[in-house]
Amino acid sequence: MSENHHESYENMTDKQKNRTIWSVITASSLGTLIEWYDFYIFGSLAVVLATKFFPADNPTAAFLSTLATFAAGFVVRPFGALFFGRLGDLIGRKYTFLVTLLIMGFSTFLIGCIPSYETIGFLAPVLVLILRLLQGLALGGEYGGAATYVAEYAQPHRRGYWTSWIQTTATAGLFISLIVILITKTSLSPEEFDGWGWRVPFWISILMVGVSYIIRKNMKESPLFAKAKSEGKTSKNPLKESFGNKYNFKFVLLALFGAAMGQGVIWYTGQFYAMSFLQKVMNVESAQVDSLMATALFLGTPFFVFFGWLSDKIGRKAVMMTGMLVAILAYRPIYDSMFKSVNLESKTIAANGITEKRTAKIHTDITTDSLITFHKETLYTDGTLIKKDSITHWSPNGPVMKDGKAEEPKISQTVKLSDHTKWYLVFLVFIQVIFVTMVYGPIAAFLVEMFPVRIRYTSMSLPYHIGNGVFGGLLPAVATYLVTTGKEAGHSTWYLEGLWYPIGVAAVCLIIGLFYLKNKNNNLHD
């Protein structure tokens, strides 16, 4: 790339620039969307993956191990931001996020190929962890590249609007992952999906990556970076300039603790914790959770662009801080309403609404023993259906004894929501997605504008990925732990205990942001 590319872009009419930036957004967004899709199918299938790659004797520990593996992919994202951010500031935005796309795509495809724990033992979780770490590293380099690339093509006074299209990709990636999983589940029997069907969403990603690679390969370097490179103004040591320079490092810390940290936890509360809460705390049927989340995300996604546009008019800070404040105040009432929407005490059992049956099958590991399943379905007048299974391990001599008493039966319960309750929950999740769009829509433009072109990729990537990867990525595991300990301790509102983590982090971020961030959008670094 040379000065010529920058000059030819500058000489374009606004109409030509708009056409160019749409092609830039399409190419950047498609790749970023696929990378988020790849990342989220792991999180969305966490309940299934827990049974495939971890020991089956303790389901809760297996689920927590899966969440920890999921979180590991987030925790390494800052290292990916440093490694690929440095590359992006040295050799260019375009080539760097071509590499991240390929690493992400192949890692995801290979997760779908790993044999189960039953087949290869502890090698299964080890391989999954390695591939998750590669996914996290690649995603660490992807977002900063895409956001910087689009921002450097955008007119300064419309930067919030144009970069907000990149922000929709994370939600769109999650939305598409849920749709693919939903289609796969409905196309196969439960046994087929549990046996091999869960691998299909991982395999599909390789086709999308191929298409995106071809599109990205034909893109040109960003005009601002091309100009800096032709003038010899690119950084020789982006890491040292970004973090060794006290003045710039102050802005890196401010970006993290005054914006990205709070944005990260609000993002994961609204889109991931909401899903985990519905599945694990409220026991809502998995297929209903997927369709409910997909509907709320579909309705909420356009608001990323709206709040990005609004930040061009009234400032990034005003939009993001308002989103944080409203989320902090509303989370506990929203989740309390979600939990109580399936409260059976307020419901009436329908006439002939209870059906029970008992089935027995030979134990898979001990052929002389049986597993007896007591299945009970309870239908309520509003259409809610509760399915409860109690599985007892039975030997030829009666119940299997453990520590001198009969072994506890394994009990599982799922709730099939009535239509009214489902749409009420869609509304409550949609509100949380609006909070997400307020803090996330403007943040790419906000971060890009804090740093000069020569070290922009490196400087903006680190705070973003610590805020999202560490503070946000740890949320599911931390919140699940807080809910579990709250329940064991007998707290009356144990189901709300997990919210103290996002509320606390967002509150600290809000205070720092209000006092230290400027509301005026900054275009000086261009």
C-alpha positions as CSV (number, residue, x, y, z in Angstrom):
1,M,0.0,0.0,0.0
2,S,1.2,3.5,-0.7
3,E,0.3,7.1,-0.5
4,N,-1.6,6.7,-3.7
5,H,-4.3,4.6,-2.1
6,H,-4.8,7.2,0.6
7,E,-5.0,10.0,-2.0
8,S,-7.4,8.2,-4.2
9,Y,-9.7,7.5,-1.2
10,E,-9.5,11.2,-0.1
11,N,-10.4,12.3,-3.7
12,M,-13.6,10.2,-3.8
13,T,-17.0,11.8,-3.5
14,D,-19.1,11.1,-0.4
15,K,-21.2,8.7,-2.5
16,Q,-18.1,6.7,-3.6
17,K,-16.7,6.7,0.0
18,N,-20.0,5.3,1.3
19,R,-19.9,2.6,-1.3
20,T,-16.3,1.8,-0.4
21,I,-17.0,1.7,3.3
22,W,-20.0,-0.6,2.8
23,S,-17.7,-3.1,1.1
24,V,-15.1,-2.7,3.9
25,I,-17.8,-3.2,6.6
26,T,-19.1,-6.3,4.7
27,A,-15.7,-7.9,4.5
28,S,-14.7,-7.0,8.1
29,S,-18.1,-7.9,9.6
30,L,-18.4,-11.3,7.8
31,G,-15.1,-12.5,9.1
32,T,-15.8,-11.1,12.6
33,L,-19.3,-12.6,12.6
34,I,-17.9,-16.1,11.7
35,E,-15.2,-15.8,14.5
36,W,-17.9,-15.0,17.0
37,Y,-20.1,-17.8,15.7
38,D,-17.2,-20.2,16.2
39,F,-16.6,-18.9,19.7
40,Y,-20.2,-19.1,20.8
41,I,-21.2,-22.5,19.6
42,F,-18.8,-23.8,22.3
43,G,-20.6,-21.7,25.0
44,S,-24.1,-22.5,23.6
45,L,-23.3,-26.2,23.7
46,A,-21.6,-26.1,27.1
47,V,-24.3,-28.3,28.7
48,V,-23.8,-31.0,26.0
49,L,-20.0,-30.7,25.8
50,A,-19.8,-31.2,29.6
51,T,-21.0,-34.8,29.0
52,K,-18.6,-35.4,26.1
53,F,-15.2,-34.2,27.1
54,F,-15.3,-34.5,30.9
55,P,-15.9,-37.4,33.4
56,A,-19.7,-38.1,33.7
57,D,-19.8,-39.1,37.4
58,N,-20.3,-35.5,38.6
59,P,-22.5,-33.4,36.2
60,T,-22.1,-30.1,38.1
61,A,-18.2,-30.4,38.2
62,A,-18.2,-31.3,34.5
63,F,-20.4,-28.3,33.6
64,L,-18.1,-26.0,35.7
65,S,-15.1,-27.5,34.0
66,T,-16.6,-26.8,30.6
67,L,-17.4,-23.2,31.7
68,A,-13.8,-22.9,32.9
69,T,-12.5,-24.2,29.5
70,F,-14.8,-21.6,27.9
71,A,-13.4,-18.9,30.2
72,A,-9.8,-19.9,29.3
73,G,-10.5,-18.9,25.7
74,F,-11.4,-15.5,27.0
75,V,-8.5,-15.1,29.5
76,V,-5.9,-15.6,26.7
77,R,-7.6,-13.0,24.5
78,P,-5.4,-10.1,25.9
79,F,-2.3,-12.1,24.8
80,G,-3.8,-12.4,21.3
81,A,-4.5,-8.7,21.4
82,L,-0.8,-8.0,22.2
83,F,0.6,-10.4,19.7
84,F,-1.7,-9.6,16.7
85,G,-2.0,-6.0,17.7
86,R,1.8,-5.6,17.4
87,L,1.7,-7.4,14.0
88,G,-1.2,-5.1,12.8
89,D,0.7,-1.9,13.7
90,L,3.9,-3.3,12.1
91,I,2.7,-4.9,8.8
92,G,-0.9,-3.8,8.4
93,R,-4.5,-4.4,9.5
94,K,-5.5,-6.6,6.4
95,Y,-2.9,-9.4,6.6
96,T,-3.1,-9.7,10.4
97,F,-6.8,-10.4,10.5
98,L,-6.5,-12.8,7.6
99,V,-4.3,-14.9,9.9
100,T,-6.7,-14.7,12.9
101,L,-9.6,-15.8,10.7
102,L,-7.8,-19.0,9.6
103,I,-6.6,-19.9,13.1
104,M,-10.1,-19.5,14.5
105,G,-11.7,-21.5,11.7
106,F,-9.5,-24.5,11.9
107,S,-9.5,-24.6,15.7
108,T,-13.3,-24.7,15.7
109,F,-13.5,-27.4,13.0
110,L,-11.1,-29.6,15.0
111,I,-13.1,-29.3,18.2
112,G,-15.9,-31.0,16.3
113,C,-13.5,-33.8,15.5
114,I,-12.1,-34.6,19.0
115,P,-13.2,-38.1,20.3
116,S,-15.1,-38.1,23.6
117,Y,-13.7,-38.6,27.1
118,E,-15.0,-42.2,27.0
119,T,-12.8,-42.9,23.9
120,I,-9.5,-41.2,24.7
121,G,-9.8,-40.3,28.4
122,F,-8.1,-37.1,29.7
123,L,-6.6,-36.4,26.3
124,A,-10.1,-35.1,25.3
125,P,-10.3,-32.2,27.7
126,V,-6.6,-31.4,27.1
127,L,-7.1,-31.1,23.3
128,V,-10.3,-29.1,23.8
129,L,-8.4,-26.7,26.1
130,I,-5.6,-26.3,23.6
131,L,-8.0,-25.5,20.7
132,R,-10.0,-23.1,23.0
133,L,-6.7,-21.2,23.8
134,L,-6.0,-20.9,20.0
135,Q,-9.5,-19.6,19.5
136,G,-9.0,-17.0,22.2
137,L,-5.7,-15.9,20.8
138,A,-7.2,-15.5,17.3
139,L,-10.2,-13.6,18.6
140,G,-7.9,-11.3,20.6
141,G,-6.4,-10.2,17.3
142,E,-9.6,-10.1,15.2
143,Y,-11.7,-7.5,16.8
144,G,-9.1,-4.7,17.1
145,G,-8.2,-5.3,13.5
146,A,-11.8,-5.1,12.2
147,A,-12.7,-2.1,14.3
148,T,-9.5,-0.2,13.4
149,Y,-9.9,-1.0,9.8
150,V,-13.5,0.2,9.5
151,A,-12.8,3.3,11.7
152,E,-9.9,4.3,9.5
153,Y,-12.1,4.3,6.4
154,A,-15.0,6.1,8.1
155,Q,-15.6,9.9,8.1
156,P,-14.8,11.2,11.6
157,H,-18.3,12.7,12.2
158,R,-19.9,9.3,11.4
159,R,-17.4,7.0,13.0
160,G,-19.8,5.8,15.7
161,Y,-22.4,4.9,13.1
162,W,-20.1,3.0,10.8
163,T,-18.2,1.1,13.5
164,S,-21.4,0.1,15.2
165,W,-22.0,-2.3,12.3
166,I,-19.0,-4.2,13.5
167,Q,-20.6,-4.3,16.9
168,T,-23.6,-6.2,15.6
169,T,-21.4,-9.1,14.5
170,A,-20.9,-10.4,18.0
171,T,-24.7,-10.6,18.6
172,A,-25.3,-11.8,15.1
173,G,-22.7,-14.5,15.5
174,L,-24.4,-15.7,18.7
175,F,-27.8,-15.5,17.0
176,I,-26.6,-17.6,14.0
177,S,-25.0,-20.1,16.3
178,L,-28.3,-20.6,18.2
179,I,-30.2,-20.9,14.9
180,V,-27.7,-23.5,13.5
181,I,-27.9,-25.5,16.8
182,L,-31.7,-25.2,16.8
183,I,-32.0,-26.5,13.1
184,T,-29.6,-29.3,13.9
185,K,-31.5,-30.3,17.0
186,T,-34.9,-30.3,15.2
187,S,-33.5,-32.2,12.2
188,L,-32.2,-35.0,14.4
189,S,-33.6,-37.2,17.1
190,P,-32.4,-36.4,20.7
191,E,-30.3,-39.6,20.5
192,E,-28.7,-38.6,17.2
193,F,-27.9,-35.1,18.4
194,D,-26.4,-36.4,21.6
195,G,-24.4,-39.0,19.8
196,W,-22.9,-37.0,16.9
197,G,-25.2,-34.2,15.9
198,W,-23.6,-31.7,18.3
199,R,-20.5,-31.8,16.2
200,V,-22.3,-30.5,13.1
201,P,-22.3,-26.7,14.1
202,F,-18.5,-27.0,14.6
203,W,-18.0,-28.6,11.1
204,I,-20.2,-26.0,9.3
205,S,-17.9,-23.2,10.4
206,I,-15.1,-24.3,8.0
207,L,-17.4,-23.5,4.9
208,M,-18.1,-20.0,6.2
209,V,-14.4,-19.3,6.9
210,G,-13.5,-20.3,3.3
211,V,-15.9,-17.7,1.9
212,S,-14.8,-15.0,4.3
213,Y,-11.1,-15.7,3.5
214,I,-11.7,-15.2,-0.2
215,I,-13.5,-11.9,0.4
216,R,-10.9,-10.5,2.8
217,K,-8.0,-11.5,0.6
218,N,-9.2,-9.0,-2.1
219,M,-9.4,-6.1,0.4
220,K,-7.0,-3.1,0.4
221,E,-5.1,-1.8,3.4
222,S,-6.8,1.1,5.4
223,P,-6.0,4.5,3.9
224,L,-4.8,6.0,7.2
225,F,-2.4,3.2,7.8
226,A,-1.3,3.2,4.1
227,K,-0.5,6.9,4.5
228,A,1.4,6.4,7.7
229,K,3.4,3.6,6.2
230,S,4.3,5.5,3.0
231,E,5.5,8.5,5.2
232,G,7.5,6.2,7.4
233,K,5.4,7.1,10.4
234,T,4.5,3.5,11.5
235,S,5.8,2.4,14.9
236,K,9.0,0.3,15.1
237,N,8.0,-1.0,18.6
238,P,4.2,-0.8,19.1
239,L,4.3,-2.6,22.5
240,K,6.9,-0.2,24.0
241,E,5.1,2.9,22.6
242,S,1.7,1.7,23.8
243,F,2.6,0.5,27.3
244,G,6.1,1.8,28.0
245,N,5.0,5.4,27.4
246,K,3.4,6.7,30.6
247,Y,1.2,9.2,28.8
248,N,-0.3,6.6,26.5
249,F,-0.4,3.9,29.1
250,K,-2.6,6.2,31.2
251,F,-5.2,6.1,28.4
252,V,-4.9,2.3,28.1
253,L,-5.8,2.0,31.8
254,L,-8.6,4.6,31.5
255,A,-10.1,2.8,28.5
256,L,-10.1,-0.5,30.5
257,F,-11.4,0.7,33.9
258,G,-13.6,3.5,32.7
259,A,-15.3,1.8,29.8
260,A,-14.3,-1.7,28.6
261,M,-14.6,-3.4,32.0
262,G,-18.2,-2.4,32.5
263,Q,-19.1,-3.0,28.9
264,G,-17.7,-6.5,29.2
265,V,-19.8,-7.6,32.1
266,I,-23.0,-6.0,30.8
267,W,-22.4,-7.7,27.4
268,Y,-22.0,-11.2,29.0
269,T,-24.9,-10.7,31.5
270,G,-27.3,-9.8,28.8
271,Q,-26.3,-12.5,26.3
272,F,-24.6,-15.3,28.1
273,Y,-25.6,-15.2,31.7
274,A,-29.3,-14.8,30.7
275,M,-29.1,-18.0,28.7
276,S,-27.2,-19.9,31.4
277,F,-29.8,-18.6,34.0
278,L,-32.7,-19.9,31.9
279,Q,-31.1,-23.3,31.4
280,K,-29.4,-24.0,34.8
281,V,-31.3,-22.0,37.4
282,M,-34.8,-22.0,35.9
283,N,-34.5,-25.4,34.1
284,V,-36.2,-24.2,31.0
285,E,-36.2,-26.7,28.1
286,S,-33.0,-26.2,26.0
287,A,-34.8,-25.8,22.6
288,Q,-37.1,-23.1,24.1
289,V,-34.1,-21.3,25.6
290,D,-32.4,-21.2,22.2
291,S,-35.5,-19.9,20.4
292,L,-36.2,-17.4,23.1
293,M,-32.7,-16.0,23.1
294,A,-32.6,-15.9,19.3
295,T,-35.8,-13.9,19.2
296,A,-34.6,-11.3,21.8
297,L,-31.2,-10.9,20.0
298,F,-32.9,-10.5,16.6
299,L,-35.1,-7.8,18.0
300,G,-32.3,-6.0,19.8
301,T,-29.5,-6.1,17.2
302,P,-30.6,-3.0,15.2
303,F,-30.1,-0.9,18.4
304,F,-26.3,-1.3,18.2
305,V,-26.4,0.9,15.0
306,F,-28.9,3.3,16.6
307,F,-26.7,3.9,19.7
308,G,-23.6,4.1,17.6
309,W,-25.3,6.8,15.5
310,L,-26.5,8.5,18.7
311,S,-23.0,8.6,20.0
312,D,-22.0,10.7,17.0
313,K,-24.6,13.3,18.0
314,I,-24.4,13.5,21.8
315,G,-21.0,11.8,22.6
316,R,-19.8,8.2,23.3
317,K,-19.6,8.8,27.1
318,A,-23.2,9.9,27.6
319,V,-24.6,6.8,25.8
320,M,-22.3,4.3,27.4
321,M,-22.5,5.6,31.0
322,T,-26.3,5.8,30.8
323,G,-26.4,2.1,29.7
324,M,-24.2,1.1,32.6
325,L,-26.3,3.0,35.1
326,V,-29.7,1.6,34.0
327,A,-28.3,-2.0,33.9
328,I,-26.9,-1.7,37.4
329,L,-30.3,-0.5,38.7
330,A,-32.4,-3.0,36.7
331,Y,-30.6,-6.3,36.8
332,R,-31.9,-7.6,40.1
333,P,-35.6,-6.7,39.4
334,I,-35.4,-8.2,35.9
335,Y,-33.9,-11.5,37.1
336,D,-36.3,-11.7,40.0
337,S,-39.2,-11.4,37.5
338,M,-37.6,-14.0,35.2
339,F,-37.2,-16.6,38.1
340,K,-40.7,-15.9,39.4
341,S,-42.3,-16.3,36.0
342,V,-42.0,-20.1,36.4
343,N,-43.0,-20.1,40.1
344,L,-45.4,-23.1,40.4
345,E,-47.0,-21.9,43.6
346,S,-49.0,-19.3,41.6
347,K,-50.1,-21.9,39.0
348,T,-53.0,-24.5,39.0
349,I,-52.6,-28.1,37.9
350,A,-54.9,-28.9,35.0
351,A,-57.6,-31.6,35.3
352,N,-55.9,-35.0,34.6
353,G,-52.7,-33.0,34.3
354,I,-50.4,-35.5,36.0
355,T,-49.0,-38.5,34.1
356,E,-46.4,-40.9,35.5
357,K,-44.6,-43.9,34.1
358,R,-41.7,-46.1,35.2
359,T,-39.1,-47.6,32.8
360,A,-36.0,-49.8,33.5
361,K,-32.9,-50.5,31.5
362,I,-29.7,-52.4,32.0
363,H,-26.8,-50.3,33.6
364,T,-24.3,-49.4,30.9
365,D,-21.3,-50.2,33.0
366,I,-22.6,-53.0,35.4
367,T,-24.7,-55.6,33.4
368,T,-26.2,-57.2,36.6
369,D,-27.6,-53.8,37.7
370,S,-30.5,-51.7,36.4
371,L,-31.3,-48.0,36.1
372,I,-35.0,-47.4,36.9
373,T,-36.4,-44.1,35.7
374,F,-39.5,-42.6,37.3
375,H,-40.9,-40.1,34.8
376,K,-43.5,-37.6,35.9
377,E,-45.2,-34.9,33.7
378,T,-47.3,-32.1,35.3
379,L,-49.5,-29.9,33.1
380,Y,-50.7,-26.6,34.4
381,T,-53.8,-24.6,33.3
382,D,-51.7,-21.8,31.7
383,G,-49.9,-24.4,29.5
384,T,-46.7,-24.8,31.6
385,L,-45.4,-28.4,31.5
386,I,-43.0,-29.8,34.1
387,K,-41.0,-32.9,33.2
388,K,-39.3,-34.6,36.1
389,D,-37.0,-37.7,35.9
390,S,-35.7,-39.6,38.9
391,I,-33.2,-42.3,38.1
392,T,-32.4,-44.9,40.7
393,H,-29.5,-47.4,40.5
394,W,-30.9,-50.8,41.4
395,S,-28.9,-54.0,42.0
396,P,-30.2,-57.6,42.2
397,N,-30.4,-57.2,46.0
398,G,-32.3,-54.0,45.9
399,P,-31.2,-50.3,46.0
400,V,-27.4,-49.8,45.7
401,M,-26.0,-48.7,49.0
402,K,-23.5,-45.9,49.5
403,D,-22.0,-45.1,53.0
404,G,-24.5,-47.3,54.6
405,K,-27.6,-45.8,53.0
406,A,-29.4,-46.1,49.6
407,E,-27.6,-44.1,46.9
408,E,-29.3,-40.8,46.1
409,P,-31.4,-40.9,42.9
410,K,-30.3,-38.6,40.0
411,I,-33.1,-36.1,39.6
412,S,-33.5,-33.8,36.6
413,Q,-36.3,-31.4,35.8
414,T,-37.2,-29.3,32.7
415,V,-39.8,-26.7,32.3
416,K,-41.7,-26.2,29.0
417,L,-43.0,-22.6,29.1
418,S,-46.5,-21.5,28.2
419,D,-46.6,-19.1,25.2
420,H,-47.5,-16.1,27.5
421,T,-44.5,-16.8,29.8
422,K,-42.1,-17.4,26.8
423,W,-43.0,-14.0,25.3
424,Y,-42.7,-12.3,28.8
425,L,-39.1,-13.8,29.1
426,V,-38.3,-12.7,25.5
427,F,-39.2,-9.1,26.6
428,L,-37.1,-9.3,29.8
429,V,-34.0,-10.6,27.8
430,F,-34.7,-8.0,25.1
431,I,-34.4,-5.2,27.8
432,Q,-31.0,-6.7,28.7
433,V,-29.9,-6.7,25.1
434,I,-30.8,-3.0,24.9
435,F,-28.4,-2.3,27.8
436,V,-25.8,-4.3,25.8
437,T,-26.4,-2.1,22.7
438,M,-26.0,1.1,24.7
439,V,-22.6,0.2,26.1
440,Y,-21.3,-1.8,23.1
441,G,-22.6,0.2,20.1
442,P,-20.3,3.2,20.6
443,I,-17.3,1.5,22.2
444,A,-15.3,0.7,19.0
445,A,-15.3,4.3,17.9
446,F,-14.6,5.4,21.5
447,L,-11.5,3.1,21.7
448,V,-10.2,3.9,18.3
449,E,-10.3,7.7,19.0
450,M,-8.3,7.4,22.1
451,F,-5.1,6.3,20.3
452,P,-2.9,7.5,17.4
453,V,-2.8,5.5,14.1
454,R,0.8,4.2,14.6
455,I,-0.1,2.2,17.8
456,R,-3.9,2.1,17.5
457,Y,-4.3,-1.6,16.8
458,T,-2.2,-2.6,19.9
459,S,-3.4,0.1,22.3
460,M,-7.1,-0.4,21.7
461,S,-7.1,-4.2,21.5
462,L,-5.6,-4.8,25.0
463,P,-8.2,-2.9,27.2
464,Y,-11.0,-4.2,25.0
465,H,-10.0,-7.8,25.5
466,I,-9.1,-7.6,29.2
467,G,-12.5,-5.9,29.7
468,N,-14.4,-8.5,27.7
469,G,-12.1,-11.5,27.9
470,V,-11.2,-11.4,31.6
471,F,-13.9,-9.4,33.3
472,G,-16.7,-10.6,30.9
473,G,-15.4,-14.1,30.2
474,L,-15.1,-15.0,33.8
475,L,-18.8,-14.0,34.5
476,P,-20.5,-17.4,33.7
477,A,-18.2,-19.3,36.0
478,V,-18.1,-16.8,38.8
479,A,-21.9,-16.2,38.7
480,T,-22.6,-20.0,38.6
481,Y,-20.3,-20.4,41.7
482,L,-22.1,-17.5,43.6
483,V,-25.5,-19.0,42.8
484,T,-24.5,-22.5,43.9
485,T,-22.9,-21.3,47.2
486,G,-26.0,-19.0,47.8
487,K,-28.3,-22.0,47.3
488,E,-26.2,-24.2,49.6
489,A,-26.2,-21.5,52.3
490,G,-30.0,-21.3,52.1
491,H,-30.3,-17.6,51.0
492,S,-33.9,-16.8,50.1
493,T,-32.8,-15.0,46.9
494,W,-30.0,-17.5,46.1
495,Y,-30.9,-17.2,42.4
496,L,-29.9,-13.5,42.3
497,E,-26.5,-14.0,44.0
498,G,-24.7,-14.4,40.6
499,L,-25.6,-10.8,39.7
500,W,-23.4,-9.2,42.4
501,Y,-20.4,-9.8,40.1
502,P,-21.6,-7.8,37.0
503,I,-23.3,-5.1,39.2
504,G,-20.1,-4.6,41.3
505,V,-17.7,-4.4,38.2
506,A,-20.1,-2.1,36.3
507,A,-20.5,0.2,39.3
508,V,-16.7,0.7,39.7
509,C,-16.4,1.3,35.9
510,L,-19.3,3.8,36.0
511,I,-17.7,5.9,38.8
512,I,-14.3,6.0,37.0
513,G,-15.9,6.7,33.6
514,L,-18.1,9.5,34.9
515,F,-15.1,11.3,36.6
516,Y,-12.3,10.7,34.1
517,L,-13.7,10.3,30.6
518,K,-14.3,13.2,28.3
519,N,-17.7,13.3,26.5
520,K,-16.4,15.1,23.4
521,N,-15.6,12.7,20.6
522,N,-11.9,12.9,19.7
523,N,-10.6,13.0,16.1
524,L,-7.2,14.5,16.8
525,H,-5.4,11.2,16.4
526,D,-6.2,10.9,12.7
